[in-house]
């Protein structure tokens, strides 16, 4: 999916972070690289994670991993409720990534919608 299409459907938070709903992430999943930025103990815990999501903790890994990622890809960052993934999205934008989004509501919203998870 082209960045302009996702940018058109994305919501911009009051902090200026582009966000996608869980429904939008699920619908456009094939065009997105999903990056889960929670702690290791959360990734396989009760809330699980989205199948195929890359794991990259916000606190320790993102600064190391982000420079190695392709700027041509479209990324959506995920966490428990959307706060840490919003930070990851803002950090990626500050590093020059243009096609980055936060998943609103995080895994709590994903699970509430009844979408498939892995543990």
N, C-alpha and C positions, 0 to 999 in steps of 0.2 A: 504494500500500500504506500502510496506517495505521501510524503510529509504533509503536503498541503491539505489532503483529505482529512488526515488525523487532526491537523491544526484547526480545521474548520469545525470538527465535532468536539474538540477538547474544550473544557471549561477552564477559565483562568481564575485561580484562587485570588483572594484579596492581597496575598503576598506576591502575586505575579507568577505563580507556578502553574504550568499547563497540566491539567488533570483529565484523566479518563475514568468513566464509571466502570464498575466490574462488568457490566453488560457490554460496554464498548470493548473492553480488553478481551472478553470471551469471543465476541463477534469478529474481531480483527486479529485474533491470536496468532494466526499464521504469518502475519506481517510484522510481528513484534518479537523482540528479544526481552524476555521477562527476567528481571534481576531482583532477587529477594535479598534485602539488606538487614534481615534480623540476625539475632545471635544464633550460634549453632544449636543451643538447647531449645530454641523456638522452632527452628526449621522443620524438625521431624516430630514436634510435640503435637498436642491435641488439635491445634488449628491446621496442622499439616502444611503443605506447600502446593503450588500450582505445578502440575506435571510439566517437566521440561525447563523449569525455572533454574537459572544459574544462581548459585549461592555466593554472596559477597558481602560480608558484614560491613555495616556503615562505619563502625568504630575503628576497625583495623585493616580492612582489605580494600576499600573503595579507592583510596588514594593510590594504591599500588596497581590495581586492576584497571581502573579507568583509562590510563594512558595507552593500554594495550588493546583497547576496544576499537572497532571500526567506527568511524564517524559517519559512515554511509548507512549503517543500520539504524533502526528505530527501537528505542529502549523504553520500557515501562518499569519503574521501580516499585517494589511492593514491600510492605512491612505488616505489622500487626493491625494497626488502625489508620495509617496514612501519614503520621508525623515524621518518622525517620525516612520514609521513602520520599516525602516532600523535601527533606534536607538533602537527600541524595540527588534528587532532580535538580535542585538549585545549585548544588556543587558541580554537577555535570554541565549545566548551562554555563556556569562561571568558567569552566575549563574549555569552553568553545563548542560543546555538543549542542546541536540545534534540534535534533529529533529525539527529545526525551520528555517523558510524561510520568506523573505520579498516579498510581491507582487509588482513587478516592475510597476511603473506608478500609483499605487493606484487606487482610485475610479475614477479619471479622465480617466485612461486607460480602466477600467472596463466599464464605461459608453460609451466611444468612441467605444468599441467593440460591443455595443448594447446588453449587457447581462442584465438579469432581476435584478431589484433592489426592495427594500422595502423602504418606507418612514415612 
